[in-house]
Amino acid sequence: MSRSICLFAYHAPAPTLPPHTRHLLDQIAGCGFELHVAVSGLDPNDAEGLTVLQNSFTSGPTPIAATLYPRENSGLDFGAWQDLLTRNCDAEATEILFANDSIFGPMTPLQPIVDNMRAHHSPVWGMVRSEAITAHLQSWFLVMTRETLDHPAIRRVFQQPFNSMSKPEIVLHGELGLGLAIQAAKLEMTASWTSKRGLARLLSLNPMHTDWRTVLHSGQAPFIKTELLRDNPSGVASVHLWRSEIPDKTFFDPDWIALYLANNPPRVQHKKAGFRARLVQALASEDRLRALPALLMGH
């Protein structure tokens, strides 16, 4: 008997489930995934706080059925997933989705995309493939079969001490390490959206930043990264257009993004991307015919 589960990494700065995350979880559940949510930042001994958050999940017009697991805020998404695996949340699952709350979306229904990818019967697939540093699947939405997760090369990735790592170390040993492990295991790596431009590999660009509008409107990965709109670390000139780019405002309310941005100010950046770096990024973008004018007008 098949069983699909979602291991979801969620950071809880407040005891209320944000509407954009509620929408994401509802769409994931609608695809047949059983939800197990690691709640980073909620004291495991805070029974009252857990009850308030559980009530937030189950209240309102779109109740979310999920099992919540409070944990300290460490290790980012890979630390959270590691905790859920340690708790055997994946027991007897034949399909395991690793996801997190670092995205806005889906902005069109998720079910057709998941159905299409399931039809490929790939051992591992993700929403977006990136060529940055090494070929890998971006970890914010990544699906594995039971056999893939149980492969020794994959299990080794999840046995690392993520809770004691910095963010760059987690990206290197987690997301990129998982890409290398998939390649080492000779497993087919499939993605709903993949860049068609060789420059993506040459310049190690993040398509969810450089090609955010192309990815969004492809019909294959209708998401926007929260980091892009909150921090814009790469200095992408077109991000201010986000509201007008949402394809279906009745399905995904742009006010959900506005609410998040109002409650989450930009994080401190040590160094902003210079004009030359942003120009190269615009030239390399699949959306360069619009990215270049947006950059030049804003410079």
Salt bridges, closest charged atoms under 4 A:
GLU34 OE2 - ARG3 NH2 2.57
GLU34 OE2 - HIS36 NE2 2.63
ASP83 OD2 - ARG71 NE 2.53
ASP90 OD2 - ARG146 NH2 2.67
ASP90 OD2 - ARG155 NH2 3.26
GLU95 OE1 - ARG118 NH2 2.91
GLU131 OE2 - ARG129 NE 2.71
GLU131 OE1 - ARG201 NH2 2.76
ASP150 OD2 - ARG146 NE 3.10
ASP150 OD1 - ARG155 NH2 3.03
GLU175 OE1 - HIS136 NE2 3.42
GLU227 OE2 - LYS167 NZ 3.75
GLU227 OE1 - HIS209 NE2 3.27
ASP231 OD2 - ARG230 NH2 2.63
GLU245 OE2 - ARG213 NH1 3.59
GLU245 OE1 - HIS217 NE2 2.72
GLU245 OE2 - ARG290 NH1 3.53
ASP255 OD1 - ARG243 NH1 3.30
ASP287 OD2 - ARG213 NE 2.84
ASP287 OD1 - ARG290 NE 3.17
